Amino acid sequence: MNFLSLLESKRDGAVLSEAQLQSIIAATVAGEIPDYQLSAFLMAIYFRGLIPQETRTLTLAMRDSGEVLSFPDDGRPVVDKHSTGGVGDKVSLPLAPLLACLGFRVPMISGRGLGITGGTLDKLESIPGFRTNHSRENIVEIVQNVGCCIVAQSEKMVPADKKLYALRDVTATVPSIPLITASILSKKLAEGLDALVLDVKWGRAAFMQRKNDARELLKVIVGLGNACGTPTQAFLSDMNSPLGRTAGNWLEVVETISLLETRRIEDIPTGQDQDLCFNVIECAARLLVMTKKVVDLSDAKNKATEVLFSGAPRQKWNEMLVAQGADLAAFEAKLRAPSPVYETEICAEQSGVVRDVDARIIGEIVRDLGGGRLEANSILNLEVGFLQMKKWGEPIEKGEPLALLRAENEAAANAVLERARAAWEIGTEASGIAPSQEEI
Ligand code: URA
C-alpha cells in the first residue's frame, strides 16, 4: 500500500474506496503506518470529512480489527447503551442490572473518565475487589450466567480504535463527527448487539456543547448503526447541569444503590431529582420496544419503572459484583461507613431559588480534587466529589448547604470552596428551562 498517495487523496477531498480504507485499518493495527502519517490522515478527515459510505466502511473495518463477542441464541436479546458522557452521569450503573432483570443480556463495555467527564469503570473500581478486566470468554460466561457485566475493552477488542483514539487525543482531531461515529460504533458493534440505545448529551459539560452539533452526531450514529444491521435509537439530553445529586466516583455508586433501593418513584422527592431515573427508564424502555418485547413506548416505560423499583435490580447488582470479583461484605460495609475523607458543606450566601448549577465547574472541581484525570495515567482519588447537590428550581435559605463536598483533606477542600459555591446561581425565581431530555 502506498499510504502517502492515499493521504494526498484524502487531503484533496477524494472519496476512498472500501478496499483502501480496509487496508489502512489493517496497516494501522499491524503498526505499519508511522504516527506522523496517521496523524496527518486523521487531520485530513477532520477537515474533509467522510461520506456515509466511507464512515460505514471505516466503522466495520475498525470493528473487525480485533476480537468480537458472540453469544449463543437463547432468546434473550443482547443490548447495550452508550452515553457520550457528562458530569454525574451514572446511568450505566443501575441500567445494566435493570436490563438483566428485564430479560436482556448486557455485555456493557465501558470507558474511563478523561477531563471533566466521569468514567463508569473508575466508578466501579471504588468497590472493594471489583475487577473490570476480563477475557472474552469470561465476559460471555458472566453475561450468560448473570445477564450483565460492565467491563473494560480488552487489548484484543477494536485495537484500531485504541490506536486512532490515542492519536486523535493528542492531535486535536477528536471533534470530527465521522471519526467519533466510527470510534463509538465500532466498539459497540463488536459486542454483537441486537439493539443499541444512545444518550447523546449537549451542553457546557458535554462533548458537544451545541445542541445542533449533538443532533447532527445523533443522526449520523443512528443512521449508521441501523445501516450496519444493529437496530439503534438515540435521544438528546441536557448536560448543562449535573445528572442526579452526586458527582464523584464512589459517591455515584452510593447514589446508584439508593436508586436501586427505592421502592416507589413517588419516594424520589422532586421532579428534578427524577432526572437520573427518567434517563435509566428511557434507555430501558427504548430497548424493550426495539427488541419487540413491548410494543408501545409508554407501556415499556411502565414496565421498566415497575422492575426498577421492584428490588430485583439491587439483587442483580450484587450478582454482577460477585461475578466481577467484588467483596460483597466489604462493599456493604463501605456503604454504611463514615466518609474516609474530609467532608464539608458548601453554604448558600443568599436565600432564593436555584436558577442554575454549572456542570462544567462541578466536573472541573471533581477532576482537580483528584477524582478525574488530567492525563491518561493519572492516579485517582475515588472518594472525592459532591453529594446532596441542590438542583434547578429548588428553594434555598441563606446558610443552608448547596451541597456537601468531599476532598482528600481540609486544605484541598478550602482551595476549591469559592469556586464550588460559584457553580450555583441563586435568584428570586428559577430561570430558563429545566434540564430536559428530548426525543428523536
Ligand atoms: N467516545 C469514543 O469512544 N470515541 C470518540 O471518538 C468520542 C467519544
Boltz pocket constraint, residues with backbone or C-beta under 6 A from the ligand:
constraints:
  - pocket:
      binder: B
      contacts: [[A, 84], [A, 165], [A, 174], [A, 179], [A, 180], [A, 181], [A, 183], [A, 184]]
      max_distance: 6.0
